[in-house]
């Protein structure tokens, strides 16, 4: 398998999940300055016409896109790793509910705050009214338990790591001081061997 990535963005999530599953893979960094070329010099748009990462090239050459789908595919390749509940169960539906929440209510809700054309007053109000309530929900959900689904790390936690990392990163420069459960949760995730290795692989 080959994972196409850009450092510091959401491609860290399948990077983590592949390591958790113990599936061998290669990383291929997309060079945005060179016009979205792969390390092998391929045009990334010919691989993923959507133009963004992540994309995962499977062993048969087919391409998967959309991180929330990708991580479930990886989890189902290694069910013994228990990264996702069995398909068809209510627990799996709950996992999909979390992935959808993280993708649409957190990840995509960060987008306006990255835009240079957006006034600072707008960004501040967006953080307060749109993002903070969602982070508060996430904070409440990990109160008294180590992971989103309970005692077991799942692909939803890998995705949650990305959004919490991005929130505190150089672009947004926010913190988790208002959400002590999230602070502790993020620390747990950051110390997980798969997360440490995934972060190091992007350095």
ZATOR-226005 format. One record per atom (N, C-alpha, C): residue in one letter; atom name; z, x, y. Coordinates in Angstrom, 2 decimals. Last residue first. Layout:
<torros>
a,CA,Z,X,Y .
...
</torros>
This chain:
<torros>
x,N,9.90,8.15,14.15 .
x,CA,10.23,9.14,15.18 .
x,C,9.09,10.14,15.38 .
x,N,9.54,6.46,12.08 .
x,CA,8.76,6.19,13.29 .
x,C,8.98,7.23,14.38 .
x,N,11.31,7.19,10.16 .
x,CA,9.89,7.34,9.84 .
x,C,9.00,7.12,11.05 .
x,N,13.77,6.43,11.18 .
x,CA,13.42,7.85,11.18 .
x,C,11.93,8.07,10.95 .
x,N,13.65,3.69,10.64 .
x,CA,13.71,4.15,12.03 .
x,C,13.27,5.62,12.11 .
x,N,13.69,3.81,7.83 .
x,CA,12.56,3.19,8.53 .
x,C,12.51,3.66,9.98 .
x,N,16.19,5.00,7.30 .
x,CA,14.95,5.67,6.88 .
x,C,13.74,5.11,7.63 .
x,N,17.93,3.07,8.36 .
x,CA,17.98,4.44,8.86 .
x,C,16.67,5.16,8.54 .
x,N,17.21,0.94,6.68 .
x,CA,16.99,0.85,8.13 .
x,C,16.99,2.24,8.75 .
x,N,18.03,1.82,4.19 .
x,CA,16.63,1.47,4.40 .
x,C,16.28,1.41,5.87 .
x,N,20.87,2.21,4.61 .
x,CA,19.96,3.32,4.32 .
x,C,18.49,3.01,4.56 .
x,N,22.43,0.69,7.40 .
x,CA,21.87,0.49,6.07 .
x,C,20.83,1.59,5.79 .
x,N,23.23,0.84,9.98 .
x,CA,23.76,1.85,9.07 .
x,C,23.21,1.73,7.65 .
x,N,22.14,-1.36,11.22 .
x,CA,21.70,-0.03,11.65 .
x,C,22.14,1.07,10.70 .
x,N,23.60,-3.47,10.10 .
x,CA,22.19,-3.30,9.77 .
x,C,21.72,-1.89,10.08 .
x,N,26.09,-3.04,11.32 .
x,CA,25.95,-3.02,9.85 .
x,C,24.50,-2.77,9.44 .
x,N,25.36,-3.35,14.01 .
x,CA,25.90,-2.07,13.54 .
x,C,25.77,-1.95,12.03 .
x,N,24.65,-6.03,14.03 .
x,CA,23.63,-5.01,14.32 .
x,C,24.10,-3.64,13.85 .
x,N,27.19,-7.16,13.49 .
x,CA,26.05,-7.37,12.59 .
x,C,24.98,-6.30,12.79 .
x,N,28.61,-6.46,15.78 .
x,CA,29.04,-5.96,14.47 .
x,C,27.93,-6.07,13.44 .
x,N,27.08,-7.84,17.69 .
x,CA,27.32,-6.40,17.82 .
x,C,27.69,-5.81,16.46 .
x,N,27.30,-10.45,16.81 .
x,CA,26.00,-9.79,16.75 .
x,C,26.15,-8.27,16.89 .
x,N,29.97,-10.91,17.40 .
x,CA,29.52,-10.99,16.00 .
x,C,28.17,-10.29,15.82 .
x,N,30.01,-10.66,20.21 .
x,CA,30.67,-9.65,19.37 .
x,C,30.26,-9.71,17.90 .
x,N,28.13,-11.16,22.68 .
x,CA,28.09,-11.69,21.32 .
x,C,28.68,-10.67,20.35 .
x,N,28.07,-9.90,25.08 .
x,CA,28.48,-11.31,25.09 .
x,C,28.61,-11.90,23.69 .
x,N,27.01,-7.39,24.49 .
x,CA,28.42,-7.51,24.83 .
x,C,28.93,-8.95,24.77 .
x,N,24.55,-6.46,23.82 .
x,CA,25.09,-7.55,23.00 .
x,C,26.56,-7.82,23.31 .
x,N,22.14,-5.82,26.47 .
x,CA,23.17,-5.44,25.51 .
x,C,23.67,-6.68,24.79 .
x,N,18.89,-4.62,27.61 .
x,CA,19.99,-5.58,27.57 .
x,C,21.06,-5.08,26.60 .
x,N,16.34,-3.41,28.04 .
x,CA,17.58,-2.81,28.55 .
x,C,18.73,-3.80,28.66 .
x,N,13.59,-3.79,27.58 .
x,CA,14.40,-4.91,28.06 .
x,C,15.76,-4.46,28.62 .
x,N,12.59,-1.19,26.98 .
x,CA,11.80,-2.14,27.76 .
x,C,12.65,-3.25,28.37 .
x,N,14.41,0.26,25.41 .
x,CA,14.06,0.74,26.76 .
x,C,13.28,-0.24,27.61 .
x,N,16.52,-2.21,23.68 .
x,CA,15.62,-1.09,23.81 .
x,C,15.24,-0.76,25.24 .
x,N,17.92,-4.44,23.04 .
x,CA,18.68,-3.33,23.60 .
x,C,17.81,-2.12,23.93 .
x,N,15.94,-6.05,22.01 .
x,CA,16.77,-6.57,23.10 .
x,C,17.49,-5.43,23.81 .
x,N,15.07,-4.54,19.83 .
x,CA,14.20,-4.69,20.99 .
x,C,14.99,-5.16,22.21 .
x,N,17.25,-4.90,18.08 .
x,CA,16.90,-3.55,18.56 .
x,C,16.04,-3.63,19.82 .
x,N,17.04,-7.59,17.64 .
x,CA,18.26,-7.08,18.27 .
x,C,18.04,-5.66,18.79 .
x,N,14.55,-7.73,16.38 .
x,CA,14.75,-8.39,17.68 .
x,C,16.00,-7.89,18.39 .
x,N,14.97,-6.08,14.02 .
x,CA,13.96,-5.76,15.04 .
x,C,14.28,-6.42,16.38 .
x,N,16.99,-7.45,12.66 .
x,CA,17.24,-6.10,13.16 .
x,C,16.24,-5.76,14.25 .
x,N,15.63,-9.75,11.89 .
x,CA,16.67,-9.85,12.93 .
x,C,17.00,-8.48,13.50 .
x,N,14.09,-8.68,9.86 .
x,CA,13.43,-9.18,11.06 .
x,C,14.43,-9.30,12.21 .
x,N,16.10,-8.07,8.03 .
x,CA,15.19,-7.01,8.48 .
x,C,14.49,-7.42,9.77 .
x,N,17.15,-10.60,7.59 .
x,CA,17.97,-9.60,8.28 .
x,C,17.13,-8.44,8.79 .
x,N,15.11,-11.77,6.16 .
x,CA,15.45,-12.32,7.49 .
x,C,16.29,-11.33,8.28 .
x,N,15.14,-10.51,3.72 .
x,CA,14.08,-10.15,4.66 .
x,C,14.35,-10.70,6.06 .
x,N,18.71,-10.00,3.19 .
x,CA,17.40,-10.57,2.89 .
x,C,16.38,-10.10,3.93 .
x,N,21.79,-9.19,1.73 .
x,CA,20.77,-8.80,2.69 .
x,C,19.43,-9.38,2.25 .
x,N,24.31,-11.51,0.92 .
x,CA,23.17,-10.73,0.46 .
x,C,22.19,-10.44,1.60 .
x,N,26.26,-13.24,1.73 .
x,CA,26.68,-11.90,1.31 .
x,C,25.52,-10.98,0.98 .
x,N,24.38,-15.06,4.01 .
x,CA,25.66,-14.94,3.32 .
x,C,25.99,-13.50,2.99 .
x,N,22.07,-14.98,5.41 .
x,CA,22.09,-15.88,4.26 .
x,C,23.40,-15.80,3.49 .
x,N,22.67,-13.05,7.37 .
x,CA,22.28,-14.41,7.77 .
x,C,22.39,-15.41,6.63 .
x,N,25.66,-11.18,6.43 .
x,CA,24.23,-11.35,6.65 .
x,C,23.89,-12.81,6.94 .
x,N,28.49,-11.20,6.30 .
x,CA,27.78,-9.97,6.65 .
x,C,26.31,-10.15,7.02 .
x,N,30.53,-13.61,8.03 .
x,CA,29.73,-13.21,6.88 .
x,C,28.82,-12.05,7.26 .
x,N,31.89,-14.29,10.35 .
x,CA,32.60,-14.38,9.07 .
x,C,31.75,-14.07,7.85 .
x,N,29.04,-15.15,12.03 .
x,CA,30.50,-15.10,12.15 .
x,C,31.12,-15.26,10.77 .
x,N,26.39,-15.47,12.06 .
x,CA,26.89,-14.33,11.29 .
x,C,28.40,-14.15,11.46 .
x,N,26.03,-17.70,13.65 .
x,CA,25.59,-17.77,12.25 .
x,C,26.06,-16.59,11.42 .
x,N,26.76,-17.00,16.19 .
x,CA,27.61,-17.94,15.47 .
x,C,27.29,-17.93,13.98 .
x,N,24.54,-15.35,16.80 .
x,CA,25.90,-14.82,16.79 .
x,C,26.83,-15.71,15.97 .
x,N,22.47,-17.19,16.83 .
x,CA,22.46,-16.12,15.83 .
x,C,23.86,-15.53,15.68 .
x,N,23.27,-18.66,19.06 .
x,CA,23.17,-19.32,17.75 .
x,C,23.19,-18.28,16.63 .
x,N,23.07,-16.69,21.01 .
x,CA,24.39,-17.29,20.73 .
x,C,24.39,-18.00,19.38 .
x,N,20.35,-16.33,21.01 .
x,CA,21.20,-15.24,20.54 .
x,C,22.60,-15.75,20.23 .
x,N,19.68,-18.78,22.13 .
x,CA,19.22,-18.46,20.78 .
x,C,20.03,-17.31,20.18 .
x,N,20.81,-18.63,24.69 .
x,CA,21.29,-19.66,23.75 .
x,C,20.86,-19.39,22.30 .
x,N,19.31,-16.34,25.74 .
x,CA,20.75,-16.27,25.49 .
x,C,21.25,-17.37,24.55 .
x,N,16.63,-17.29,26.13 .
x,CA,16.96,-16.31,25.09 .
x,C,18.45,-16.33,24.74 .
x,N,16.57,-19.37,28.09 .
x,CA,15.75,-19.42,26.88 .
x,C,16.25,-18.51,25.76 .
x,N,18.37,-18.93,30.17 .
x,CA,18.14,-20.28,29.70 .
x,C,17.40,-20.37,28.37 .
x,N,18.59,-16.12,30.61 .
x,CA,19.78,-16.98,30.59 .
x,C,19.53,-18.30,29.89 .
x,N,15.98,-15.18,30.52 .
x,CA,17.00,-14.61,29.63 .
x,C,18.17,-15.57,29.48 .
x,N,14.89,-16.70,32.61 .
x,CA,14.37,-16.86,31.24 .
x,C,15.39,-16.33,30.23 .
x,N,16.25,-15.65,34.79 .
x,CA,16.46,-17.06,34.42 .
x,C,15.98,-17.33,33.00 .
x,N,15.22,-13.05,34.74 .
x,CA,16.66,-13.28,34.63 .
x,C,16.96,-14.71,34.20 .
x,N,12.48,-13.49,35.11 .
x,CA,12.96,-12.86,33.88 .
x,C,14.45,-13.12,33.66 .
x,N,12.48,-14.59,37.69 .
x,CA,12.01,-15.38,36.56 .
x,C,12.56,-14.82,35.26 .
x,N,13.39,-12.39,39.14 .
x,CA,14.17,-13.63,39.16 .
x,C,13.79,-14.54,37.99 .
x,N,11.35,-10.55,38.75 .
x,CA,12.65,-10.28,38.15 .
x,C,13.52,-11.54,38.11 .
x,N,8.12,-12.02,37.98 .
x,CA,9.18,-11.61,38.92 .
x,C,10.52,-11.42,38.21 .
x,N,5.61,-10.68,35.92 .
x,CA,6.67,-11.69,36.02 .
x,C,7.75,-11.21,36.98 .
x,N,3.86,-8.62,35.57 .
x,CA,3.56,-9.57,36.64 .
x,C,4.65,-10.62,36.84 .
x,N,4.72,-7.20,33.36 .
x,CA,4.94,-6.61,34.68 .
x,C,4.67,-7.57,35.84 .
x,N,6.43,-8.71,30.69 .
x,CA,5.25,-8.77,31.55 .
x,C,5.52,-8.18,32.94 .
x,N,8.59,-8.92,29.07 .
x,CA,7.86,-7.64,29.04 .
x,C,6.77,-7.58,30.12 .
x,N,9.46,-11.47,29.20 .
x,CA,10.29,-10.46,29.84 .
x,C,9.65,-9.08,29.85 .
x,N,7.72,-13.02,27.69 .
x,CA,7.64,-13.09,29.15 .
x,C,8.42,-11.98,29.85 .
x,N,8.59,-12.22,24.96 .
x,CA,7.32,-11.82,25.54 .
x,C,7.27,-11.91,27.07 .
x,N,10.82,-13.27,23.78 .
x,CA,10.99,-12.02,24.53 .
x,C,9.74,-11.71,25.35 .
x,N,9.92,-15.38,22.35 .
x,CA,10.58,-15.69,23.61 .
x,C,10.91,-14.43,24.42 .
x,N,9.05,-14.21,20.03 .
x,CA,8.05,-14.62,21.02 .
x,C,8.67,-15.01,22.35 .
x,N,11.69,-13.59,18.87 .
x,CA,10.61,-12.61,19.05 .
x,C,9.63,-13.03,20.15 .
x,N,13.05,-16.24,19.09 .
x,CA,13.54,-14.97,19.60 .
x,C,12.39,-14.01,19.90 .
x,N,11.57,-18.40,18.23 .
x,CA,12.60,-18.64,19.24 .
x,C,13.20,-17.35,19.81 .
x,N,9.70,-17.40,16.35 .
x,CA,9.28,-18.25,17.47 .
x,C,10.31,-18.36,18.59 .
x,N,11.00,-15.60,14.55 .
x,CA,9.64,-15.36,15.04 .
x,C,9.34,-16.12,16.32 .
x,N,13.47,-16.77,14.03 .
x,CA,13.42,-15.43,14.61 .
x,C,12.05,-15.17,15.24 .
x,N,12.61,-19.22,12.92 .
x,CA,13.45,-19.19,14.12 .
x,C,13.36,-17.83,14.81 .
x,N,11.25,-18.33,10.66 .
x,CA,10.53,-19.06,11.70 .
x,C,11.31,-19.06,13.01 .
x,N,13.33,-17.17,9.21 .
x,CA,12.18,-16.36,9.63 .
x,C,11.41,-17.03,10.76 .
x,N,14.98,-19.43,8.79 .
x,CA,15.45,-18.30,9.58 .
x,C,14.28,-17.45,10.09 .
x,N,13.27,-20.95,7.17 .
x,CA,13.77,-21.51,8.43 .
x,C,14.26,-20.39,9.36 .
x,N,13.05,-19.32,5.00 .
x,CA,11.85,-19.55,5.83 .
x,C,12.24,-20.14,7.18 .
x,N,15.67,-19.62,4.03 .
x,CA,15.18,-18.31,4.47 .
x,C,13.97,-18.46,5.38 .
x,N,15.57,-22.31,3.37 .
x,CA,16.50,-21.86,4.41 .
x,C,16.11,-20.49,4.93 .
x,N,13.73,-22.21,1.31 .
x,CA,13.40,-22.97,2.51 .
x,C,14.31,-22.54,3.66 .
x,N,15.24,-20.82,-0.54 .
x,CA,14.04,-20.20,0.01 .
x,C,13.60,-20.90,1.30 .
x,N,17.21,-22.70,-1.07 .
x,CA,17.60,-21.44,-0.46 .
x,C,16.40,-20.72,0.14 .
x,N,15.77,-24.63,-2.40 .
x,CA,16.22,-24.93,-1.04 .
x,C,16.66,-23.67,-0.32 .
x,N,12.96,-23.14,-4.15 .
x,CA,14.36,-23.53,-4.03 .
x,C,14.70,-23.87,-2.58 .
x,N,10.40,-22.19,-4.11 .
x,CA,10.60,-23.55,-4.60 .
x,C,12.03,-24.03,-4.52 .
x,N,11.04,-18.76,-4.88 .
x,CA,10.19,-19.81,-4.29 .
x,C,10.45,-21.16,-4.93 .
x,N,14.37,-17.45,-4.77 .
x,CA,13.21,-17.81,-5.57 .
x,C,12.39,-18.90,-4.89 .
x,N,15.30,-15.61,-1.79 .
x,CA,15.54,-16.55,-2.89 .
x,C,14.24,-16.93,-3.59 .
x,N,14.77,-12.15,-1.20 .
x,CA,14.42,-13.54,-0.86 .
x,C,14.78,-14.42,-2.04 .
x,N,15.72,-9.85,-2.21 .
x,CA,15.45,-9.86,-0.78 .
x,C,15.05,-11.25,-0.27 .
x,N,16.37,-9.02,-4.82 .
x,CA,17.06,-10.16,-4.20 .
x,C,16.92,-10.17,-2.68 .
x,N,15.25,-7.23,-6.51 .
x,CA,15.89,-6.68,-5.31 .
x,C,16.63,-7.76,-4.51 .
x,N,13.93,-8.72,-8.39 .
x,CA,15.23,-8.15,-8.78 .
x,C,15.96,-7.53,-7.60 .
x,N,11.47,-9.34,-7.31 .
x,CA,12.55,-10.34,-7.23 .
x,C,13.92,-9.80,-7.59 .
x,N,9.19,-7.86,-5.99 .
x,CA,10.38,-7.28,-6.62 .
x,C,11.55,-8.25,-6.55 .
x,N,7.32,-9.49,-4.86 .
x,CA,6.85,-8.46,-5.80 .
x,C,8.01,-7.85,-6.58 .
x,N,8.73,-10.99,-3.06 .
x,CA,8.36,-11.63,-4.32 .
x,C,7.77,-10.66,-5.33 .
x,N,8.94,-9.20,-0.91 .
x,CA,10.14,-9.60,-1.64 .
x,C,9.80,-10.20,-3.00 .
x,N,6.27,-9.17,-0.03 .
x,CA,6.89,-7.95,-0.57 .
x,C,8.11,-8.31,-1.42 .
x,N,6.05,-11.81,0.86 .
x,CA,5.16,-11.31,-0.19 .
x,C,5.77,-10.09,-0.86 .
x,N,7.92,-11.78,2.91 .
x,CA,8.14,-12.64,1.75 .
x,C,7.27,-12.20,0.57 .
x,N,6.73,-10.03,4.69 .
x,CA,8.00,-9.63,4.08 .
x,C,8.35,-10.52,2.88 .
x,N,4.38,-11.49,5.42 .
x,CA,4.31,-10.20,4.74 .
x,C,5.61,-9.85,4.01 .
x,N,5.32,-13.60,6.93 .
x,CA,4.66,-13.86,5.64 .
x,C,4.68,-12.59,4.79 .
x,N,6.34,-12.29,9.12 .
x,CA,7.21,-13.21,8.39 .
x,C,6.64,-13.58,7.03 .
x,N,4.10,-10.74,10.11 .
x,CA,5.27,-10.13,9.50 .
x,C,6.13,-11.05,8.67 .
x,N,0.82,-10.97,9.82 .
x,CA,1.96,-11.83,10.16 .
x,C,3.20,-11.38,9.38 .
x,N,-1.48,-10.06,7.20 .
x,CA,-0.96,-9.97,8.55 .
x,C,0.16,-10.99,8.70 .
x,N,-2.95,-8.18,4.59 .
x,CA,-2.00,-9.23,4.98 .
x,C,-1.59,-8.98,6.43 .
x,N,-6.01,-7.40,3.09 .
x,CA,-5.11,-7.21,4.22 .
x,C,-4.23,-8.43,4.42 .
x,N,-7.21,-5.70,0.12 .
x,CA,-7.07,-6.88,0.98 .
x,C,-5.97,-6.64,2.00 .
x,N,-7.12,-3.50,-1.55 .
x,CA,-7.88,-3.40,-0.32 .
x,C,-7.79,-4.60,0.59 .
x,N,-5.43,-3.59,-3.65 .
x,CA,-6.80,-4.01,-3.93 .
x,C,-7.69,-3.99,-2.68 .
x,N,-3.01,-2.90,-2.54 .
x,CA,-3.66,-1.92,-3.41 .
x,C,-5.10,-2.30,-3.74 .
x,N,-3.11,-4.02,0.91 .
x,CA,-2.64,-4.06,-0.47 .
x,C,-3.46,-3.10,-1.32 .
x,N,-2.12,-3.27,4.08 .
x,CA,-3.24,-3.15,3.16 .
x,C,-2.70,-3.08,1.74 .
x,N,-0.71,-5.10,6.55 .
x,CA,-0.40,-4.43,5.29 .
x,C,-1.62,-4.45,4.40 .
x,N,0.10,-4.89,9.94 .
x,CA,-0.86,-5.31,8.93 .
x,C,-0.54,-4.49,7.69 .
x,N,2.30,-6.02,12.62 .
x,CA,1.90,-5.20,11.48 .
x,C,0.69,-5.77,10.74 .
x,N,-0.01,-5.39,15.36 .
x,CA,0.67,-5.01,14.13 .
x,C,1.83,-5.97,13.89 .
x,N,-3.11,-6.82,16.57 .
x,CA,-1.72,-6.41,16.69 .
x,C,-1.15,-6.03,15.33 .
x,N,-5.73,-7.66,16.09 .
x,CA,-5.50,-6.53,16.98 .
x,C,-4.06,-6.08,17.11 .
x,N,-7.05,-9.49,14.60 .
x,CA,-6.07,-9.99,15.56 .
x,C,-5.65,-8.89,16.54 .
x,N,-8.58,-8.08,12.76 .
x,CA,-9.23,-8.57,13.98 .
x,C,-8.27,-9.16,15.01 .
x,N,-7.79,-5.40,11.09 .
x,CA,-7.07,-6.62,11.50 .
x,C,-7.67,-7.12,12.81 .
x,N,-9.96,-3.70,10.68 .
x,CA,-8.99,-3.95,9.61 .
x,C,-8.25,-5.25,9.87 .
x,N,-11.31,-3.56,12.98 .
x,CA,-12.11,-3.82,11.79 .
x,C,-11.22,-4.10,10.58 .
x,N,-9.32,-2.84,14.73 .
x,CA,-9.85,-4.21,14.82 .
x,C,-10.76,-4.55,13.64 .
x,N,-8.99,-0.12,14.23 .
x,CA,-8.01,-1.07,13.71 .
x,C,-8.52,-2.51,13.74 .
x,N,-11.33,2.05,13.13 .
x,CA,-11.07,1.07,14.18 .
x,C,-10.16,-0.01,13.62 .
x,N,-10.09,5.16,11.78 .
x,CA,-10.73,3.85,11.63 .
x,C,-10.43,2.98,12.85 .
x,N,-8.75,7.54,11.79 .
x,CA,-9.87,7.40,12.70 .
x,C,-10.63,6.09,12.57 .
x,N,-6.49,7.72,10.37 .
x,CA,-7.70,8.18,9.68 .
x,C,-8.94,8.03,10.55 .
x,N,-4.72,6.49,12.01 .
x,CA,-4.60,7.94,11.88 .
x,C,-5.82,8.53,11.18 .
x,N,-6.75,4.07,13.80 .
x,CA,-5.77,4.46,12.79 .
x,C,-5.69,5.98,12.75 .
x,N,-7.06,3.08,17.22 .
x,CA,-7.58,3.79,16.06 .
x,C,-6.44,4.09,15.09 .
x,N,-6.93,1.80,19.82 .
x,CA,-6.51,1.18,18.56 .
x,C,-7.24,1.79,17.36 .
x,N,-7.67,3.62,21.81 .
x,CA,-8.46,2.40,21.58 .
x,C,-8.20,1.75,20.24 .
x,N,-5.96,5.64,22.17 .
x,CA,-7.30,6.01,21.71 .
x,C,-8.15,4.78,21.40 .
x,N,-3.60,4.38,22.76 .
x,CA,-4.29,5.08,23.84 .
x,C,-5.72,5.43,23.47 .
x,N,-2.76,3.45,20.27 .
x,CA,-3.19,2.48,21.29 .
x,C,-3.98,3.16,22.40 .
x,N,-3.02,4.26,17.13 .
x,CA,-3.06,4.96,18.41 .
x,C,-3.63,4.02,19.47 .
x,N,-0.96,3.31,14.55 .
x,CA,-2.08,2.90,15.38 .
x,C,-1.96,3.59,16.74 .
x,N,-0.10,5.02,11.60 .
x,CA,0.24,4.71,12.99 .
x,C,-1.02,4.39,13.80 .
x,N,0.59,4.16,8.51 .
x,CA,-0.59,4.53,9.31 .
x,C,-0.34,4.06,10.73 .
x,N,2.42,5.01,5.62 .
x,CA,2.43,4.54,7.00 .
x,C,1.19,5.02,7.72 .
x,N,2.27,3.91,2.26 .
x,CA,1.93,4.90,3.28 .
x,C,2.01,4.24,4.64 .
x,N,4.61,3.22,-0.40 .
x,CA,3.63,2.83,0.61 .
x,C,3.37,3.99,1.54 .
x,N,6.36,1.96,-3.25 .
x,CA,5.71,3.08,-2.56 .
x,C,4.67,2.58,-1.56 .
x,N,9.17,-0.07,-3.09 .
x,CA,7.72,-0.07,-3.32 .
x,C,7.09,1.09,-2.56 .
x,N,11.84,-0.78,-2.84 .
x,CA,11.49,0.41,-3.60 .
x,C,10.02,0.49,-3.95 .
x,N,12.78,-2.78,-1.28 .
x,CA,12.18,-3.17,-2.55 .
x,C,11.83,-1.97,-3.43 .
x,N,13.59,-1.35,0.95 .
x,CA,14.59,-2.10,0.19 .
x,C,14.07,-2.45,-1.20 .
x,N,11.06,-0.48,1.80 .
x,CA,12.05,0.50,1.35 .
x,C,13.14,-0.17,0.53 .
x,N,9.92,-2.90,2.55 .
x,CA,9.27,-2.08,1.53 .
x,C,10.24,-1.05,0.96 .
x,N,11.71,-3.60,4.61 .
x,CA,11.66,-4.40,3.38 .
x,C,10.98,-3.63,2.25 .
x,N,11.19,-1.71,6.65 .
x,CA,12.52,-1.81,6.04 .
x,C,12.44,-2.49,4.68 .
x,N,8.52,-2.40,7.15 .
x,CA,8.87,-1.03,6.81 .
x,C,10.22,-1.01,6.09 .
x,N,8.70,-5.04,8.02 .
x,CA,8.17,-4.77,6.69 .
x,C,8.41,-3.35,6.23 .
x,N,10.07,-4.22,10.59 .
x,CA,10.62,-5.17,9.62 .
x,C,10.03,-4.99,8.21 .
x,N,8.55,-2.58,12.18 .
x,CA,9.73,-1.98,11.54 .
x,C,10.28,-2.90,10.45 .
x,N,6.70,-4.08,13.44 .
x,CA,6.29,-3.52,12.16 .
x,C,7.44,-2.80,11.46 .
x,N,7.63,-4.75,15.97 .
x,CA,8.07,-5.56,14.84 .
x,C,7.60,-5.06,13.48 .
x,N,8.12,-1.45,17.48 .
x,CA,7.78,-2.87,17.51 .
x,C,8.12,-3.53,16.17 .
x,N,8.56,1.30,17.37 .
x,CA,9.42,0.48,18.22 .
x,C,9.12,-0.99,18.25 .
x,N,5.24,2.48,16.75 .
x,CA,6.68,2.72,16.85 .
x,C,7.37,1.74,17.79 .
x,N,3.11,0.43,14.92 .
x,CA,3.29,1.07,16.21 .
x,C,4.79,1.29,16.35 .
x,N,1.31,0.42,11.78 .
x,CA,2.46,0.21,12.65 .
x,C,2.26,0.85,14.00 .
x,N,0.31,-0.58,8.60 .
x,CA,-0.13,-0.20,9.93 .
x,C,0.97,-0.55,10.92 .
x,N,0.93,0.48,5.42 .
x,CA,1.47,-0.33,6.50 .
x,C,1.02,0.24,7.83 .
x,N,-0.55,0.32,2.31 .
x,CA,-0.57,1.03,3.59 .
x,C,-0.11,0.07,4.68 .
x,N,0.00,0.84,-1.19 .
x,CA,0.00,0.00,0.00 .
x,C,0.00,0.88,1.25 .
</torros>
